[in-house]
Amino acid sequence: MILMFIFGLISLIIGVKYIHKRTVTSLVTSRKRIDWKRFWFGFILWGIISSVVIMLGIYLSPDNYVWNFKAIPFFTLLAVSFLFLPFQTSFEELLFRGYFMQGLGILTKNRWFPLIFTSVCFGLLHGANPEVQKLGYISMVFYIGTGFFYGITTLMDEGTELSLGLHAINNIVAAFFVTTDWTVFQTDALYVDTSEPSVGWEMFFPVLVLYPILLFIFSKKYGWKNWKEKLTGKITKPVNLKENYRILED
């Protein structure tokens, strides 16, 4: 499953480097160098928060979960998750929040259309997931909302480092913590959720509560300002593709 994302990521990098004649760094960030501290801050912070939320759900509804720990399968899963899932999430982030967002910004000369278009498309990309079939299209609120969260984070921070870290640890935790027989990730996780598929608070809690809190934390830590301009403003001068991520500033 991960191989196609690895090939996709390699193809994207080759296209950016040899067709567009741009640096890979310019696809990732507006900064001169990729800020790995930002990546790890998002990675660790969301890893802690998402783990606490999952454990809270297990604590509140213990009858819905079965302990599933098997040493060899679990640690194999853990190694595969940390080593290979970031390829999948990095491809999605650099394709949507890097390549498409920058390109659409250049074409439309504004910021709001790339944000909306890439966020909705990111959500719709997950429409084929089995959990959407089980829970109904109301579950798209989570996927599209997550797309908007990653997109807003990218535009406000002028780079994808935070969203790369957030997306990577989100999928890693989803893979090794809880599994079911009706979601896209069916793994040798620590717990098996045996409850009947239903739309509950956990579907809306991240979008309505956790994501706004994270945006507030990021804004304070990194001094985000001019929200309206960065999210909806116009692009009024040509963009230097070799330095590109300056679609994010006039």
C-alpha positions in Angstrom: 0.0 0.0 0.0 2.8 2.4 0.8 4.8 1.7 -2.3 2.6 3.7 -4.6 3.0 6.7 -2.3 6.8 6.3 -2.3 6.8 6.2 -6.1 4.4 9.2 -6.1 6.8 11.2 -3.9 9.8 10.3 -6.0 7.9 11.4 -9.2 6.8 14.6 -7.6 10.4 15.5 -6.5 11.7 14.6 -10.0 9.1 16.7 -11.6 9.8 19.7 -9.4 13.5 19.5 -9.8 13.9 18.6 -13.5 10.7 19.9 -15.2 10.0 23.0 -13.1 13.7 23.6 -12.5 13.0 24.3 -8.8 14.6 23.2 -5.6 12.8 20.6 -3.4 13.2 23.1 -0.5 11.0 25.6 -2.4 8.2 23.0 -2.6 8.4 22.5 1.2 8.9 26.0 2.6 9.5 29.6 2.0 12.5 29.5 4.3 16.0 29.1 3.0 16.2 25.7 4.7 13.6 23.2 5.8 12.9 23.9 9.5 12.9 20.5 11.1 12.2 21.9 14.5 8.8 22.9 13.2 8.2 19.4 11.9 9.1 17.8 15.2 7.1 20.3 17.2 3.9 19.4 15.3 4.8 15.7 15.3 5.3 15.5 19.1 2.5 17.8 20.1 -0.2 16.1 18.0 1.2 12.7 19.0 0.7 13.5 22.6 -2.8 15.1 22.1 -4.1 12.3 19.8 -2.9 9.6 22.1 -4.5 11.2 25.1 -7.8 11.5 23.2 -7.7 7.9 22.2 -6.9 6.7 25.7 -9.8 8.9 27.0 -12.2 7.2 24.6 -11.0 3.8 25.8 -11.4 4.8 29.4 -14.9 6.1 28.8 -16.1 3.1 26.8 -13.9 0.1 27.9 -16.5 -2.5 26.7 -15.9 -1.4 23.2 -12.2 -2.2 23.1 -10.3 -5.5 23.2 -6.6 -5.6 24.2 -4.8 -7.0 21.1 -1.1 -6.8 22.0 1.1 -9.4 20.3 4.8 -8.6 20.7 6.2 -9.5 17.3 3.3 -8.3 15.1 3.0 -5.1 17.1 6.7 -4.1 17.1 6.9 -5.0 13.4 3.9 -2.7 12.8 5.5 0.0 14.9 8.7 -0.1 12.9 6.9 -0.1 9.5 4.7 2.8 10.7 7.5 5.0 11.7 9.7 4.1 8.8 7.2 4.1 5.9 4.0 6.0 6.7 5.8 9.3 6.5 6.3 8.7 2.8 2.6 8.5 2.4 1.8 11.6 4.4 4.7 13.6 2.9 3.5 12.8 -0.6 -0.1 14.0 0.2 1.1 17.1 2.0 3.7 18.1 -0.7 1.2 17.4 -3.5 -1.8 19.3 -2.0 -0.2 21.9 0.3 3.0 22.3 -1.7 2.6 21.7 -5.4 -1.2 22.3 -6.0 -1.5 25.2 -3.5 1.5 27.1 -5.0 0.4 26.4 -8.6 -3.2 27.4 -8.0 -2.0 30.5 -6.2 0.0 31.6 -9.2 -2.9 30.9 -11.6 -5.7 32.5 -9.6 -3.6 35.4 -8.1 -5.2 34.8 -4.7 -4.9 32.7 -1.6 -8.5 31.7 -0.7 -9.1 29.6 -3.8 -6.1 27.3 -3.4 -7.0 26.9 0.3 -10.6 25.9 -0.4 -9.8 23.8 -3.5 -7.0 21.7 -2.0 -8.8 21.2 1.3 -12.0 19.9 -0.3 -10.0 17.8 -2.8 -8.0 16.3 0.1 -11.2 15.4 1.9 -12.8 13.9 -1.2 -9.7 11.8 -1.8 -10.6 10.0 1.3 -14.2 9.4 0.2 -13.4 5.9 -1.0 -12.2 4.9 2.5 -14.4 2.1 4.0 -15.3 4.1 7.1 -17.0 6.7 4.8 -19.2 3.9 3.4 -20.0 2.7 7.0 -20.6 6.1 8.6 -22.0 8.0 5.7 -20.9 11.2 4.1 -21.2 13.1 7.4 -17.7 11.7 8.1 -16.4 13.9 5.3 -16.6 16.8 7.8 -13.6 15.3 9.5 -11.5 14.8 6.3 -12.4 18.1 4.7 -12.0 19.9 8.1 -8.5 18.3 8.5 -7.6 19.5 5.0 -8.6 23.0 6.0 -6.5 22.7 9.2 -3.4 21.6 7.3 -4.0 24.3 4.6 -4.4 27.1 7.1 -1.4 25.9 9.0 0.7 25.9 5.8 -0.5 29.4 4.6 0.0 31.0 8.0 3.4 29.5 8.7 4.5 30.0 5.0 5.7 26.4 4.8 4.6 22.8 5.1 6.9 21.7 8.0 4.2 21.8 10.7 1.6 20.0 8.5 4.1 17.4 7.5 4.7 16.6 11.2 1.0 16.7 12.1 0.0 14.4 9.2 2.8 11.9 9.8 2.1 11.3 13.5 -1.7 11.3 12.9 -1.4 8.3 10.6 1.2 6.6 12.7 -0.9 6.8 15.9 -4.0 5.6 13.9 -2.1 2.6 12.7 -0.7 1.3 16.0 -3.1 2.4 18.7 -6.6 1.2 17.6 -7.9 -0.9 14.7 -11.3 -2.1 13.5 -12.5 -4.4 10.8 -14.2 -1.5 8.9 -11.6 1.2 8.6 -8.9 1.8 6.0 -6.1 0.9 8.5 -6.6 -2.8 9.7 -3.5 -3.5 11.6 -2.0 -5.5 14.6 -2.7 -2.5 16.8 -2.8 -2.4 20.6 -6.6 -2.4 20.7 -9.5 -3.6 18.5 -12.6 -1.4 18.5 -15.5 -3.9 18.5 -18.3 -1.3 18.6 -20.8 -0.8 15.9 -19.9 1.9 13.4 -21.5 5.2 14.4 -20.9 8.9 14.2 -19.9 10.1 17.6 -18.2 13.0 19.3 -14.8 11.9 18.2 -15.7 12.7 14.6 -16.3 16.4 15.3 -14.1 17.0 18.4 -10.8 17.4 16.5 -12.3 19.7 13.8 -14.3 21.9 16.2 -12.0 21.9 19.3 -8.6 20.5 18.9 -7.6 22.1 15.5 -8.6 25.6 16.7 -6.5 25.1 19.9 -3.5 23.9 17.8 -3.8 26.9 15.5 -3.8 29.2 18.6 -0.7 27.5 20.0 1.1 27.7 16.7 0.1 31.4 16.3 1.6 32.3 19.7 4.7 30.2 19.2 5.5 31.4 15.7 4.0 34.9 15.9 1.4 34.5 13.2 -0.2 37.8 12.2 -2.3 39.2 9.3 -4.6 36.2 9.2 -7.1 37.7 6.8 -4.4 38.8 4.3 -2.5 35.5 4.5 -5.7 33.3 4.0 -7.8 35.4 1.6 -5.6 38.2 0.2 -4.5 38.7 -3.4 -1.2 37.9 -4.9 -0.2 41.1 -6.6 3.3 40.6 -8.0 5.0 37.8 -10.0 6.3 34.8 -8.1 9.9 33.7 -8.4 9.5 30.0 -8.9 13.0 29.2 -7.7 12.1 30.7 -4.3 8.4 29.8 -4.6 6.3 29.7 -1.5 6.1 33.4 -1.8 2.6 33.0 -3.1 2.1 33.4 0.6 3.1 37.1 0.7 2.6 40.1 -1.5 
